């Protein structure tokens, strides 16, 4: 199974069409991600990132909802079932 998570674009490092890179923040952790698939994204936009590659833009409300769900799941005990 693959997992892609939302992150907020902090700053562009390179906007080259092939080698575009930006610093993206995930819950306080910043990573450099490849951005060639989302060249029109701006600073403070949210992107979905899989394996270090931003694959699409996502609206802020959806990104915040997903991050809240992930945070809630992270807080569950291993033997506890998530409530739906």
NORRATA-V81240 format. One record per pair of residues at least 6 apart in sequence whose ideal C-beta (glycine too) atoms are under 8 Angstrom apart, sorted by the first residue. I is the first residue (numbers start at 1). J is the second residue. Records with the same first field share a line. If there is no record, write none. Layout:
BEGIN
I->J + J
END
This chain:
BEGIN
2->50 + 51
3->50
4->48 + 49 + 50 + 55
5->26 + 48 + 49 + 66 + 67 + 70
6->26 + 46 + 47 + 48 + 49 + 58 + 62 + 63 + 66 + 67
7->24 + 25 + 26 + 31 + 33 + 46 + 47 + 49 + 54
8->24 + 25 + 44 + 45 + 46 + 63
9->22 + 23 + 24 + 41 + 42 + 43 + 44 + 45 + 46 + 47
10->22 + 23 + 24 + 25 + 30 + 43
11->22 + 23 + 43
12->20 + 21 + 22 + 35 + 43
13->21 + 22 + 23 + 32
14->20 + 21
15->35 + 39
17->36 + 39
18->36
19->34 + 36
20->34 + 35 + 36 + 39
21->32 + 33 + 34 + 35
22->32 + 33 + 35 + 41 + 54
23->30 + 31 + 32 + 33
24->30 + 31 + 32 + 33 + 47 + 49 + 54
26->49
27->67 + 71
31->52
32->52
33->47 + 49 + 52 + 53 + 54
34->52 + 53 + 54
35->41 + 47 + 54
37->53 + 54 + 55 + 56
38->47 + 54 + 55 + 56 + 57
40->57
41->47 + 54 + 57
45->57
46->57 + 58 + 59 + 60 + 62 + 63
47->54 + 55 + 56 + 57 + 58
48->54 + 55 + 56 + 57 + 58
49->55
58->66
72->82
73->82
76->82
END
